[in-house]
Amino acid sequence: MSKKVLIVGGVAGGASTAARLRRMDEKVEIILFERGKYISYANCGLPYYIGGAIEERSNLLLQTPEGMGEKFNMEVRVENEVLSVDKDNKKVKVKNLKTGEEYDESYDVLVLSPGSSPLKPPIPGIDLPNVFSLWTVPDTDKIKSYVDQKQPKRAVVVGGGFIGIEMAENLHDRGLHVSIVEMADQIMNNLDYDMAQLVHAHVASKGVNLHLGNGVKQFEQKGDVTIVHLQNGEQIETDMVILSIGVKPNGQLASDAGLDVNQRGGIIVNEYLQTSDENIYALGDAIEVVDFINHRKAMIPLAGPANKQGRIVANNICGRQEKYKGTQGSAIAKVFDLAVASTGNSEKVLGKIDKNYGKNYRVTYVHPNSHAGYYPGGVPMTIKLIFDMEGKVLGSQIVGYDGVDKRIDVIAASIRFGGTVYDLEELELAYAPPFSSAKDPVNMAGFTAENILSGVVEPMLVRELEEANRDDIVVLDVREPIERDMGFIDGSINIPLNDLRKQLNQLPKDKTIVVYCAVGIRAYIGARILMQNGYKAKNLLGGYRYYSVVTKDYNTSDITPPRQGIKEEKTEKVEVKSMNTIKLNACGLQCPGPIMQVYNKINDMNEGEVLEVTATDPGFPVDVKTWCEKTNNTFIRSEKCKDHFVVYLKKGPDCCKEIEGMTCDVNGKDGSSMVVFSGDLDKAIASFIIANGAAAMGKPVTMFFTFWGLNVLRKDEKVKVSKSIIEKMFGKMMPRGSKKLGISRMNMAGMGSIMIKKVMKDKNVDSLEDLIALAKKNGVRIVACTMSMDVMGLKKEELMDGIEYAGVASYLGAADDANVNLFI
Ligand code: FAD
């Protein structure tokens, strides 16, 4: 005799079960109950219909009840709610919601796929008519018609999970100013905080306000305006609210029937997806699953698992013995221009299940391009990979623009098959320049993870650096000096990678050298150089780009500001086309990236000319903006095109006031000049330190050596020149060169000078000779005053090479161009 199967819930899990069941058994009697009007609809597409990306409502409705009934020869009863289950007599009580009639229906097998419901805590004002939740098609209709008809200007999204973020984006796309309020200190709970910060940065760049670590106390209606009162006392005025603070499993039906449920109401099932009653199966959001990674019980409400469980339940009803092996939580979301994906366990989850777990796994970050840098359109992504000490991959999170979905799926598949970082290294993935690189981003994650496990390099996480005792470490920036104009880690010293081998003696061997660069590659090479020269070195994972995002606070404190996306900056008014514009294609450049190209190009340009840079690096618009601020050039605006960014800059300061019709009050002076009058060792050191610092900031520096200061420039060896007797005497009495200088106080017949040099050496401070060499390399103009040389009887041959000779007019010219003038 054929079985009678009742299915409760007609969307993801329920509809999948029904369809597979019919395909497996033509004879089985199937009745599908759905309390709503719609079955098998695309709930994942609902936010995009509100935003307008999905134009036709009918595209959301994948099956009509009639269509599904006919196609699969089953009864589909919409607007029929199952009220209770009598498991002893194998029947359910159903209410026809259209007629109010209640009736019983018997079963041989019952399938529960009742899903979950949005949480609605008892916050005062939560029932206001413009406070919405998005879960079903009717919810969608309500929200869409409110937005269409009332044309609200502002929205507050409470809860920064997938649905909240998708709604924030879609309402933003409809032109609303959106604020997100989230109780946790981050949005997108599937990510670790550091990766979530990348998303915060992007969301904030779109002009969406973030109120993190802040809950809602009350919704209050005042006239036309709804006031959202936050727990920290802030108030946000808005026209509508989307509430999306999580879901609870619909386990009540099961629990009332005496089936086992967990503390959260999730239905407990065995590996065959049977409840505590063998004739009742359950699946989808409503059940407790086993976490595939850590084997603990968990609630992971996602469409993929629900659909696959439907297939297993149907197979098992038909007599197979198929096991559900657990959920690993693979998920992806579009967040404005970003793709944000994760699979497996985050550090957060690992930390929660075992406080000591932190010691049993390692993390790596890589920032590879989505495809070969030389082929147009490649954009970087950030991959975080978490793996145990044997190399088994535990989880991954990826944030990027293109190719994120492919990489997370490769890693998800590897995890499924028990893959290790060594497997990721070896994976042979399809490659051609438009699609990937010969070393795919997944391979790169594997390589760096293997380096960590084998001790080739020791990693340091940003949070470890934040917690480290700075007395025990030296933070070494191996980027080029101009990259520091985009910011640097406080207290770090700068030795560009190419100079590192020559300047190793500046670094202490008794401290750990934490090396960083822009994204990690040069730092890795630097750390290897140091390690092989007997230094203790660690590579700061992720580099400065990552550090600067992770340590920034993206919280908004202002209440209802205008949108402030990069696109919408005041300078948007600039008529770029009418100016003399020079183009630079900086797409796909490797470290130090497009900024170096910009620096070189700007150097060749005239003041006031505009540079139009095309770049694929998404971090470039932010980097170049900071660089312009530091170097007194003018950032005009950036535009996001399909697969690249176009940034406009103007050489020189923001005399732009032409741009807004205002008068220019910027003097444009940026240089530093100093008169070095003293021949004292300590004063000479101080002046070169200042000069090098200013030069590293990209400022033009002129040092004008006069009178006793000229001795700093003398060669140490004796040079044969013709001199008068007085000139000879003078020359003998004065110190010959930097090595012979005394200090201004406590010289003690030269002892003080010897002592200070020793202290400087011990503390790894550059010697005066090194400082002079560095100043020359940094382009500092070292000018010897010809008039003083004449007075003191010094000849050009006696002074060091590579310096200029000029009179006081030259100094005055330099001083006129400078905004800092020092007399030492
Ligand atoms: P559902 O698909 O929710 O179906 C349960 C059905 O049971 C409901 O229609 C309900 O009315 C019905 N029901 C409940 N009780 C009864 C009863 N007593 N009698 C009769 N009928 C009953 N997941 C992803 O993986 N990716 C995404 O991008 C994604 N986006 C989403 C966007 C939105 C707006 C929403 C709402 C969900 C999203 N999800 C997403 C989650 C995903 O939709 C769910 O995980 C999945 O639908 C769960 O399937 P289910 O069968 O358990 O429950």
Boltz pocket constraint, residues with backbone or C-beta under 6 A from the ligand:
constraints:
  - pocket:
      binder: B
      contacts: [[A, 8], [A, 9], [A, 10], [A, 11], [A, 12], [A, 13], [A, 14], [A, 33], [A, 34], [A, 35], [A, 36], [A, 38], [A, 43], [A, 44], [A, 45], [A, 46], [A, 47], [A, 80], [A, 81], [A, 82], [A, 83], [A, 113], [A, 114], [A, 115], [A, 116], [A, 134], [A, 135], [A, 136], [A, 162], [A, 163], [A, 250], [A, 253], [A, 283], [A, 284], [A, 285], [A, 286], [A, 301], [A, 302], [A, 303], [A, 304], [A, 306], [A, 330], [A, 332]]
      max_distance: 6.0
